[in-house]
């Protein structure tokens, strides 16, 4: 059996995406293994940060699994200017960097990765992100990590061959933390590909269509379409638009959301790799590459623009405004705590755009403005709640969000206030439509769903989807059923 040892789940994420591994239940450490009938059985250990954690978990792994060879795969910092971030290196010797220049070194096995540069690795107890400490360690090694030497010692005691493959994530200097965050996903994927190719491990087979549907969350498109159609209903004076217009509007909405989601995944891929909730997404996990991501985004944009062109000159003239929002809203979390309202803005363009598409006129009527306000506030408030589990990760990695800024309790109050605005806009819209009874039933369901989104005893994922989705769909039904008695 071959053992792969990595320090964190973020570094292990590409292996999860590329290999068929399942978690070992009731183990004291995070251990994953291949199916029992594998031609080349593999066990993967996430050892955790630091020498103590690495030593203890490695010893457990060797004692409880028939390991014949160990590969320590992970990130390291460069201690000299000749070693560049992004490069992969083979470790030929290791030393305990906390013991100074007189620390004894340990030689490593060298039967693999022969095409890579051989370097010496120093292992330390605390991260190195300052020039003085970097200069001291550079006297004995070219790269630095926090686990390697301890893993080597544990393997040596059991006479297990240990090979070290490291990816350089940063220069271990004052700017190292930022470089580490930026390079973690890319370097981790390169390491996983190198190991899998070297050992000829069988890759997990992914149906590209299912991966791409997961990549853009195609099922979430369904709950945005009713609101877009509601805007079209208002544009025709509460009459059924032509089937051609409906088809083009649906295509435009699908293309726009595909573009927005694809760019969100592309721009956030490095942040996703730092967050345990999102590290298994297609890009950080290595199930697809950037080429596929940009292809999907481009396809969404082409579909959207083509549908807008077919819907008329005014619609096509205004089409760049939603595109700008869709391309940039993912960047808001880099500089403003109000980032949640960026996705609200993108969604609000849907019903407004559909109204313009079928009516061919501006400005927007009051009913359309109310529908736009409902859409904007509904999804913005839900996004604030959706960000609650990421609060600690956002704070640790400098991501702006309301939960990271104000905490869970205050953020939920803000979300409730935003959803109150959404509810008031929907009630006002129903009143303007003449308060039809059937439409009123949809209004009650929408209001109940908005309240349920804030029921903290429910799992957060369930509150966001499907409960929040029900609020949006039934909110659209207030208009779509508005022509009935």
Residue pairs with C-beta under 8 A, 6 or more apart in sequence:
1 41
1 42
1 43
1 65
1 66
1 67
1 68
2 40
2 41
2 42
2 43
2 67
2 68
2 69
2 70
2 71
2 199
3 42
3 43
3 44
3 45
3 61
3 62
3 65
3 67
3 69
3 70
3 71
4 15
4 42
4 43
4 44
4 45
4 71
4 73
4 195
5 44
5 45
5 47
5 54
5 57
5 58
5 61
5 70
5 71
5 72
5 73
5 74
5 147
5 151
6 12
6 15
6 44
6 45
6 46
6 47
6 72
6 73
6 74
7 46
7 47
7 48
7 49
7 54
7 74
7 75
7 145
7 146
7 147
8 46
8 48
8 49
8 74
9 30
9 46
9 276
9 279
10 184
10 185
10 188
10 273
10 274
10 276
10 279
10 284
11 73
11 74
11 75
11 184
11 188
11 191
12 32
12 44
12 46
12 188
13 188
13 273
13 279
13 280
13 284
13 285
13 286
14 188
14 189
14 191
14 192
14 193
14 284
14 285
14 286
15 21
15 32
15 44
15 192
15 195
15 196
16 32
16 280
16 285
17 204
17 280
17 282
17 285
17 286
17 287
18 192
18 193
18 196
18 203
18 204
18 285
18 286
18 287
19 34
19 42
19 44
19 196
19 201
19 202
19 203
19 204
20 34
20 35
20 38
20 202
20 204
21 32
21 33
21 34
21 42
21 44
22 32
22 33
22 35
23 30
23 31
23 32
24 31
24 32
24 33
28 60
29 45
29 46
29 47
29 48
29 57
29 60
29 61
30 45
30 46
30 48
31 43
31 44
31 45
31 46
31 61
32 43
32 44
32 46
33 41
33 42
33 43
33 44
33 65
34 40
34 41
34 42
34 43
38 202
39 202
40 199
40 200
40 201
40 202
42 201
43 61
43 65
43 67
45 57
45 58
45 61
47 53
47 54
47 57
47 58
47 147
47 151
48 54
48 57
49 146
49 147
50 125
50 146
50 147
51 123
51 125
51 146
51 147
51 149
51 150
52 150
53 147
54 146
54 147
54 148
54 150
54 151
54 154
55 150
55 151
55 153
55 154
58 70
58 150
58 151
58 154
58 155
59 154
59 157
59 158
61 67
62 70
62 154
62 155
62 158
62 160
63 158
67 160
68 160
68 161
69 160
69 161
69 162
69 163
70 151
70 155
70 160
70 161
70 162
70 163
71 112
71 162
71 163
71 164
71 165
71 195
71 199
72 147
72 148
72 151
72 152
72 162
72 163
72 164
72 165
73 165
73 166
73 191
73 192
73 195
74 145
74 147
74 148
74 166
74 167
74 191
75 145
75 166
75 167
75 168
75 169
75 180
75 184
75 187
75 188
76 89
76 121
76 143
76 144
76 145
76 148
76 166
76 167
76 168
76 169
77 128
77 134
77 143
77 144
77 145
77 168
77 169
77 170
77 171
77 172
77 176
77 180
78 84
78 85
78 142
78 143
78 168
78 170
78 171
78 172
79 122
79 134
79 137
79 138
79 141
79 142
79 143
79 144
79 172
80 138
80 142
81 171
82 142
83 89
83 117
83 119
83 142
83 143
83 168
84 168
85 168
85 169
85 170
85 171
85 179
85 183
85 187
86 167
86 168
86 183
86 186
86 187
86 190
87 117
87 167
87 168
88 113
88 116
88 165
88 166
88 167
88 168
88 187
88 190
88 191
88 194
89 116
89 117
89 118
89 119
89 142
89 143
89 165
89 166
89 167
89 168
90 110
90 112
90 113
90 114
90 116
90 117
90 118
90 119
90 163
90 164
90 165
90 166
91 108
91 118
91 119
91 120
91 121
91 143
91 148
91 164
91 165
91 166
92 107
92 108
92 110
92 118
92 119
92 120
93 105
93 106
93 107
93 108
93 120
93 121
94 105
94 106
94 108
94 120
94 121
94 122
94 123
94 148
94 149
94 152
94 164
95 103
95 104
95 105
95 106
95 120
95 121
95 122
95 123
95 140
95 141
95 149
96 103
96 104
96 122
96 123
96 149
97 103
97 122
97 123
97 124
97 137
97 140
97 141
97 144
97 149
98 123
98 124
98 125
100 136
100 140
101 139
101 140
103 140
105 120
105 140
106 149
106 152
106 153
106 156
108 152
108 162
108 163
108 164
109 161
109 162
109 163
110 118
110 163
111 161
111 163
112 163
112 165
112 198
112 199
113 163
113 165
113 194
113 198
116 165
119 141
119 142
119 143
119 166
120 140
120 141
120 142
120 143
121 141
121 142
121 143
121 144
121 145
121 148
121 149
121 164
121 166
122 137
122 140
122 141
122 143
122 144
122 145
122 149
123 144
123 145
123 146
123 147
123 148
123 149
123 150
124 137
124 144
124 145
124 146
125 146
126 146
127 146
127 176
128 134
128 137
128 144
128 172
128 176
129 172
129 173
129 174
129 176
129 177
130 173
130 174
131 173
131 174
133 172
134 144
134 171
134 172
134 173
137 144
137 172
143 166
143 168
144 172
145 166
148 164
148 166
151 162
152 162
152 164
155 161
155 162
156 162
165 191
165 194
165 195
166 191
167 187
167 188
167 190
167 191
168 187
169 179
169 180
169 183
169 184
169 187
170 176
170 177
170 179
170 180
170 183
171 179
181 270
181 271
181 274
181 397
181 398
182 270
183 270
184 270
184 273
184 274
185 269
185 270
185 272
185 273
185 283
185 284
186 270
188 273
188 284
189 284
189 286
192 286
193 286
195 201
196 203
206 287
208 288
208 292
211 282
211 287
211 288
212 288
212 292
212 296
213 219
214 282
215 261
215 262
215 265
215 281
215 282
215 283
215 288
215 292
215 293
215 296
216 257
216 258
216 261
216 262
216 265
216 296
216 300
217 261
220 257
220 261
220 465
220 469
221 253
221 254
221 257
221 258
222 469
223 469
223 472
223 473
224 253
224 257
224 347
224 350
224 472
225 250
225 253
225 254
226 472
226 473
226 476
226 477
226 480
227 347
227 350
227 351
227 371
227 375
227 472
227 475
227 476
228 249
228 250
228 253
228 350
228 351
228 353
228 354
229 246
229 249
229 250
229 354
229 476
229 480
230 351
230 354
230 371
230 475
230 476
230 477
230 478
230 479
230 480
231 350
231 351
231 352
231 353
231 354
231 355
231 368
231 371
232 241
232 245
232 246
232 249
232 354
232 355
232 357
232 358
233 239
233 240
233 241
233 479
233 480
233 482
234 351
234 355
234 365
234 367
234 368
234 371
234 479
235 241
235 354
235 355
235 356
235 357
235 358
235 359
235 368
236 358
236 359
238 433
238 479
238 482
238 483
239 483
241 249
241 358
245 311
245 357
245 358
248 307
248 310
248 311
248 357
249 307
249 311
249 354
249 357
249 358
251 303
251 304
251 306
251 307
252 303
252 304
252 307
252 308
252 311
252 353
252 357
253 350
253 354
254 300
254 303
255 299
255 300
255 301
255 302
255 303
255 304
255 305
255 306
255 307
256 300
256 304
256 322
256 323
256 326
256 346
256 349
256 350
257 300
258 296
258 297
258 299
258 300
258 303
259 297
259 300
259 301
259 304
259 323
259 326
259 327
260 300
260 326
260 329
260 346
262 293
262 294
262 296
262 297
262 300
263 297
263 326
263 327
263 330
264 329
264 330
265 272
265 281
265 282
265 283
265 293
266 283
266 290
266 293
266 294
266 297
267 330
267 331
268 278
268 330
268 333
269 281
269 283
269 284
269 290
269 293
270 284
271 278
271 333
271 397
271 399
272 278
272 279
272 281
272 283
272 284
273 279
273 284
274 393
274 396
274 397
275 390
275 393
275 397
276 393
277 389
277 390
277 393
278 284
278 390
279 285
282 288
283 289
283 290
283 293
301 323
304 319
304 322
304 323
305 316
305 319
305 323
308 315
308 316
308 318
308 319
308 357
309 315
309 316
309 319
311 357
311 358
312 357
312 360
314 356
314 360
314 361
314 362
315 353
315 356
315 357
315 360
318 353
318 356
321 349
322 346
322 349
322 353
325 342
325 345
325 346
325 349
326 346
328 342
329 339
329 342
329 343
329 345
329 346
330 342
332 338
332 339
332 342
332 400
333 339
333 394
333 399
333 400
333 401
334 399
334 400
335 400
336 400
337 400
337 401
337 402
337 404
337 405
337 406
338 402
339 400
339 401
340 380
340 381
340 383
340 384
340 387
340 401
340 402
341 376
341 380
343 379
343 380
343 383
344 375
344 376
344 377
344 378
344 379
344 380
344 383
345 376
347 375
347 376
347 379
348 372
348 373
348 375
348 376
350 375
351 368
351 371
351 372
351 375
352 364
352 368
352 371
352 372
355 364
355 365
355 368
356 362
356 364
364 372
366 432
367 429
367 432
367 433
367 479
370 425
370 426
370 428
370 429
370 432
371 425
371 429
371 479
373 421
373 422
373 425
374 422
374 425
374 426
374 429
374 475
375 472
375 475
376 422
377 418
377 419
377 421
377 422
377 425
378 419
378 422
378 450
378 468
378 471
378 472
378 475
379 468
379 472
380 418
381 415
381 416
381 418
381 419
381 422
381 453
382 415
382 419
382 453
382 464
382 468
382 471
384 401
384 402
384 403
384 411
384 412
384 414
384 415
384 418
385 411
385 412
385 415
385 453
385 454
385 460
385 463
385 464
385 468
386 460
386 464
387 394
387 401
387 402
387 403
387 404
387 411
388 403
388 408
388 411
388 412
388 460
389 460
390 399
390 401
390 403
390 404
391 401
391 403
391 404
391 407
391 408
391 411
393 399
394 400
394 401
394 403
394 404
395 404
402 410
402 411
402 414
403 411
406 414
412 454
412 456
415 454
416 454
419 450
419 453
419 454
422 450
422 475
423 446
423 447
423 450
426 443
426 446
426 447
426 475
426 478
427 443
427 447
429 478
429 479
430 439
430 440
430 443
430 478
430 482
433 439
433 478
433 479
433 482
434 482
436 481
436 482
436 483
436 484
436 485
437 485
438 481
438 484
438 485
439 477
439 478
439 479
439 481
439 482
439 484
442 474
442 475
442 477
442 478
442 481
443 474
443 478
445 470
445 474
446 470
446 471
446 474
446 475
446 477
446 478
449 467
449 468
449 470
449 471
449 474
450 471
452 458
452 463
452 467
453 463
453 464
453 467
453 468
453 471
454 463
455 463
458 467
